Amino acid sequence: MAKRGGFPGGMGMMPGGMNNLMKQAQRMQRQMEENAKELETKEFTAAAGGGAVEVTVTGKKELKSVKISPEAVDPEDVETLEDLVVAAVNEALKQADEASSAAMGKLTGGLGGLM
């Protein structure tokens, strides 16, 4: 007799398998939301020019503060100061991105190529 239901070759799901899958997906979604909220409260600080410029960004990728040492302020060379600010901001944003990727990677690590 032929089997009923499922896919040919026994590829059907076990009873309750879809419910378990949905519960896992909901749990993962909750964890992702919690991680996102936690990440938003973190701050990332980076410096450039040997500490001449230091910036802090939040996990929301908002610039929170900029500190510039007096030695970095040269009215004859504003471009260097501008470059240092850009470099420090970019590094702080990179740190925030890496923290976000690491947090999501912990949740999706077992999914292989599904995500």
Residue frames as qw, qx, qy, qz and C-alpha x, y, z in Angstrom:
[[0.000, 0.886, 0.464, 0.000, 0.00, 0.00, 0.00],
 [0.364, 0.541, -0.029, 0.757, 1.10, 3.49, -0.73],
 [0.296, -0.350, -0.475, 0.751, 1.78, 5.92, 2.07],
 [0.040, 0.844, 0.458, 0.275, -0.62, 8.78, 2.44],
 [0.233, -0.971, -0.020, 0.044, 0.46, 12.37, 3.02],
 [0.544, -0.614, 0.361, 0.443, 3.89, 13.81, 3.17],
 [0.365, 0.725, -0.441, -0.384, 6.36, 13.88, 0.33],
 [0.952, 0.222, -0.209, -0.022, 7.47, 10.88, -1.72],
 [0.621, 0.380, -0.511, 0.456, 10.45, 9.18, -0.17],
 [0.627, -0.514, -0.499, 0.307, 9.45, 9.80, 3.43],
 [0.316, 0.265, -0.113, 0.904, 10.23, 13.52, 3.47],
 [0.374, -0.725, -0.384, -0.433, 7.08, 14.38, 5.49],
 [0.057, -0.527, 0.489, -0.693, 7.33, 16.13, 8.87],
 [0.267, -0.185, -0.885, 0.333, 6.72, 14.35, 12.12],
 [0.282, -0.764, -0.531, -0.236, 3.42, 15.17, 13.83],
 [0.428, -0.858, -0.149, 0.241, 3.82, 18.45, 15.66],
 [0.671, -0.022, 0.178, 0.720, 6.98, 19.27, 13.72],
 [0.171, 0.630, 0.279, 0.705, 5.50, 22.41, 12.21],
 [0.456, -0.853, -0.193, -0.163, 4.36, 23.61, 15.64],
 [0.747, -0.463, 0.046, 0.475, 7.84, 23.06, 17.04],
 [0.521, 0.265, 0.255, 0.770, 9.34, 24.92, 14.11],
 [0.077, -0.794, -0.271, -0.539, 6.98, 27.86, 14.66],
 [0.621, -0.771, -0.110, 0.091, 7.82, 27.95, 18.38],
 [0.718, -0.202, 0.136, 0.652, 11.53, 28.00, 17.58],
 [0.313, 0.507, 0.288, 0.750, 11.04, 30.82, 15.09],
 [0.311, -0.859, -0.228, -0.336, 9.05, 32.85, 17.63],
 [0.727, -0.603, -0.018, 0.328, 11.70, 32.25, 20.30],
 [0.622, 0.066, 0.210, 0.752, 14.44, 33.33, 17.90],
 [0.089, 0.714, 0.291, 0.631, 12.49, 36.47, 16.99],
 [0.514, -0.843, -0.146, -0.063, 12.11, 37.37, 20.69],
 [0.749, -0.389, 0.100, 0.527, 15.83, 36.83, 21.24],
 [0.472, 0.357, 0.272, 0.759, 16.69, 38.99, 18.24],
 [0.149, -0.840, -0.245, -0.462, 14.46, 41.78, 19.53],
 [0.665, -0.727, -0.044, 0.165, 16.06, 41.54, 22.99],
 [0.715, -0.108, 0.185, 0.666, 19.54, 41.62, 21.47],
 [0.270, 0.605, 0.281, 0.694, 18.63, 44.66, 19.35],
 [0.362, -0.884, -0.161, -0.249, 17.34, 46.53, 22.42],
 [0.752, -0.544, 0.067, 0.365, 20.46, 45.63, 24.39],
 [0.631, 0.189, 0.244, 0.712, 22.70, 46.71, 21.53],
 [0.068, 0.815, 0.257, 0.514, 20.94, 50.09, 21.37],
 [0.511, -0.859, -0.029, -0.022, 22.05, 50.81, 24.94],
 [0.803, -0.226, 0.137, 0.534, 25.71, 50.08, 24.26],
 [0.142, 0.957, -0.155, -0.201, 28.28, 52.70, 23.34],
 [0.872, 0.158, 0.154, 0.438, 31.29, 52.32, 21.08],
 [0.128, -0.940, 0.169, 0.269, 34.30, 54.61, 21.33],
 [0.833, 0.258, 0.163, 0.463, 37.11, 54.93, 18.83],
 [0.231, -0.840, 0.142, 0.471, 40.08, 57.24, 18.51],
 [0.740, 0.560, 0.123, 0.352, 42.22, 58.50, 15.64],
 [0.272, 0.807, -0.234, 0.469, 45.49, 60.35, 15.40],
 [0.476, 0.126, -0.669, 0.557, 46.94, 58.66, 18.45],
 [0.279, -0.564, -0.671, 0.393, 44.01, 59.79, 20.56],
 [0.088, -0.050, 0.048, 0.994, 43.87, 63.34, 19.20],
 [0.539, -0.079, -0.196, -0.815, 40.23, 62.74, 18.26],
 [0.033, 0.087, 0.970, -0.223, 37.88, 60.43, 20.14],
 [0.512, -0.111, -0.241, -0.817, 34.24, 59.77, 19.27],
 [0.250, 0.085, 0.904, -0.337, 31.47, 57.74, 20.85],
 [0.486, -0.050, -0.478, -0.730, 28.48, 56.31, 18.98],
 [0.639, -0.097, 0.551, -0.528, 25.52, 54.38, 20.30],
 [0.392, 0.062, 0.907, 0.142, 24.28, 51.00, 19.14],
 [0.451, 0.731, 0.461, -0.224, 21.62, 52.97, 17.24],
 [0.601, 0.249, 0.295, 0.700, 24.53, 54.41, 15.24],
 [0.031, -0.959, -0.182, -0.213, 24.00, 57.90, 16.59],
 [0.484, 0.384, -0.341, 0.708, 27.01, 60.10, 17.26],
 [0.537, -0.725, -0.417, 0.106, 27.00, 60.80, 20.98],
 [0.337, -0.890, 0.109, 0.286, 30.21, 62.73, 21.58],
 [0.705, 0.557, -0.103, 0.428, 33.35, 64.07, 19.95],
 [0.527, -0.788, 0.094, 0.302, 36.48, 64.94, 21.93],
 [0.650, 0.647, -0.075, 0.393, 39.31, 66.81, 20.27],
 [0.656, -0.468, -0.115, 0.581, 42.59, 67.45, 22.02],
 [0.043, 0.938, -0.017, -0.343, 43.84, 71.04, 21.78],
 [0.364, -0.477, 0.614, 0.513, 47.02, 69.81, 20.07],
 [0.456, 0.317, 0.767, 0.320, 44.92, 68.54, 17.15],
 [0.229, 0.898, 0.358, -0.112, 43.52, 72.01, 16.46],
 [0.421, -0.273, 0.312, 0.807, 45.72, 73.74, 13.91],
 [0.381, 0.739, 0.233, -0.505, 44.01, 76.61, 12.07],
 [0.170, 0.626, -0.571, -0.503, 46.50, 76.13, 9.24],
 [0.210, 0.157, -0.935, -0.239, 45.55, 72.45, 8.80],
 [0.632, 0.007, 0.324, -0.704, 41.82, 71.98, 9.28],
 [0.760, 0.256, -0.466, -0.373, 41.74, 69.13, 6.73],
 [0.366, 0.221, -0.864, 0.265, 43.78, 66.84, 8.95],
 [0.277, -0.006, 0.642, -0.715, 41.40, 67.40, 11.85],
 [0.719, 0.210, -0.047, -0.661, 38.43, 66.69, 9.59],
 [0.657, 0.282, -0.685, -0.140, 40.06, 63.47, 8.40],
 [0.122, 0.163, -0.855, 0.476, 40.71, 62.38, 11.98],
 [0.514, 0.076, 0.412, -0.748, 37.06, 62.96, 12.93],
 [0.775, 0.270, -0.301, -0.486, 35.85, 60.95, 9.92],
 [0.504, 0.285, -0.810, 0.096, 38.28, 58.12, 10.67],
 [0.093, -0.094, 0.782, -0.609, 37.24, 57.93, 14.33],
 [0.647, 0.155, 0.208, -0.717, 33.51, 58.00, 13.51],
 [0.741, 0.302, -0.495, -0.339, 33.90, 55.29, 10.88],
 [0.333, 0.233, -0.871, 0.277, 35.83, 53.08, 13.29],
 [0.308, 0.000, 0.644, -0.700, 33.22, 53.49, 16.04],
 [0.737, 0.243, -0.033, -0.630, 30.42, 52.67, 13.57],
 [0.605, 0.319, -0.722, -0.110, 32.38, 49.61, 12.44],
 [0.034, 0.145, -0.861, 0.486, 32.59, 48.44, 16.05],
 [0.552, 0.139, 0.386, -0.726, 28.81, 48.85, 16.40],
 [0.747, 0.326, -0.359, -0.455, 28.24, 46.85, 13.19],
 [0.427, 0.290, -0.847, 0.123, 30.56, 44.08, 14.34],
 [0.210, -0.046, 0.756, -0.619, 28.80, 43.84, 17.70],
 [0.687, 0.240, 0.122, -0.674, 25.44, 43.63, 15.92],
 [0.689, 0.357, -0.574, -0.261, 26.69, 40.94, 13.54],
 [0.201, 0.236, -0.892, 0.328, 28.16, 38.93, 16.40],
 [0.425, 0.049, 0.586, -0.688, 24.90, 39.09, 18.36],
 [0.770, 0.317, -0.058, -0.551, 22.85, 37.97, 15.37],
 [0.515, 0.416, -0.744, -0.086, 25.40, 35.30, 14.48],
 [0.143, -0.168, 0.869, -0.443, 24.92, 33.66, 17.87],
 [0.623, 0.237, 0.439, -0.603, 21.21, 33.30, 17.11],
 [0.770, 0.513, -0.094, -0.368, 21.44, 32.25, 13.48],
 [0.062, -0.606, 0.784, 0.118, 24.63, 30.20, 13.69],
 [0.448, -0.019, 0.891, -0.078, 22.79, 26.90, 13.65],
 [0.632, 0.571, 0.311, -0.421, 20.70, 27.75, 10.62],
 [0.629, 0.037, 0.584, 0.512, 23.39, 27.20, 8.04],
 [0.162, 0.056, 0.459, 0.872, 22.47, 28.70, 4.68],
 [0.008, -0.662, -0.747, -0.056, 18.85, 29.40, 5.59],
 [0.120, -0.869, -0.238, 0.416, 19.41, 33.04, 6.58]]
